[in-house]
Amino acid sequence: MSTTTKHPIDFYRSLPKVDLHRHLEGSLRLGTLLEIGRDHGLSLPNTEKLRELVQIGDDEDFTFENFLSKFQMLRLFYRSPEVIERLTRETIEDAALDNVRYMELRFTPVALSRSEGFDLGSVMDWVIQGTRKAEGEFGVKTRLIASVNRHESADLAMQVTDLAIERIDGGIVGLDLAGNEAEFAGSAFLGAFKKAQRAGLHITIHAGEWGPSENVSEAILYLNAERIGHGVRVLEDPSVTTLARDRKIPFEVCVTSNYQSGVVPSLSAHPLTRMLDQNLEVTINTDDPSISQIQLSDEYRLIVEDMNVSLDVLRECVLAGARAAFLPDSEKKELVNQIAAGFPGDDLAG
């Protein structure tokens, strides 16, 4: 699993991509934030200071606390239906510019609603409207995942679940549990996730990121997770590794985010290659591209040129993402074939 070939970033931009783990709230353009601030009379610092407040810099501490602090400032900008639709549209446009063919965009209705006290259902409708318009405009097939936080109440999670179920026909395909897994167990949300799954929503759970591998097994065994967000600590317990491998659970790995948020102490220590060696289903994703100042092309180049993953293995990770999409089987097969046809290498679509 090695390569010595270096490619320009345009090579990686040309590759067809699948992003299963991208947060709307972590995808906002800095220039747009400045415009929103001016339009809505927000008292903002200068551009460079604002950048420090909403994006990770090379000279910052790479910690969980610092990473999450960026969202505090971002929550000030969700000021109107038009703003939320615009932010959604621009996120999809940025994905299109990076040759993302399919994206599952997760968003947190509670976070988007709080600044102005918006109704949760209305917020979800605005994201859906922005998505549908942008999908047609930019050609990126986009589905939505509603996310709830571990530190918030199970009752609030159930409200979001009920609203998401009502909007399955609008393109919401899944329910996600995110947030502080080190201090808040996922078991409190069992009722919401069971209800979601019965209604036809897919389940993805942030686990094994800032919490131990046992959170991965909890997500699989009790919350019926079909995919795991991050999950990079799965290898800490061989029995959990075996469980995930036997059940063919895809992992939504986000390398740069894991480094910047302090999950791993260095890029060289990231367990991506060891997860691949254990025959786990690994997909490559961005997480929060604006906060991390990356696109998916940057992640592809990073794992090929800095982590010595071959292009053939990268291609298989992208195809794994297509196979793990929360789509009907016919649409999933079409996506797999599209990715395989556009990626250099032998045809792996079958």
Secondary structure as UniProt FT lines:
FT   HELIX           9..14
FT   STRAND          17..23
FT   HELIX           24..26
FT   HELIX           30..39
FT   TURN            40..41
FT   HELIX           47..54
FT   TURN            58..59
FT   HELIX           64..74
FT   HELIX           75..77
FT   HELIX           81..97
FT   TURN            98..99
FT   STRAND          100..107
FT   HELIX           109..114
FT   TURN            115..117
FT   HELIX           120..138
FT   STRAND          141..149
FT   TURN            150..151
FT   HELIX           154..166
FT   HELIX           168..170
FT   STRAND          172..178
FT   TURN            181..183
FT   HELIX           186..189
FT   HELIX           190..199
FT   STRAND          202..207
FT   HELIX           214..221
FT   STRAND          227..230
FT   TURN            232..233
FT   HELIX           234..236
FT   HELIX           238..246
FT   TURN            247..248
FT   STRAND          250..253
FT   HELIX           255..260
FT   TURN            261..262
FT   HELIX           267..269
FT   HELIX           272..277
FT   TURN            278..279
FT   STRAND          281..284
FT   HELIX           289..292
FT   HELIX           296..301
FT   HELIX           302..306
FT   HELIX           311..323
FT   HELIX           329..342
//
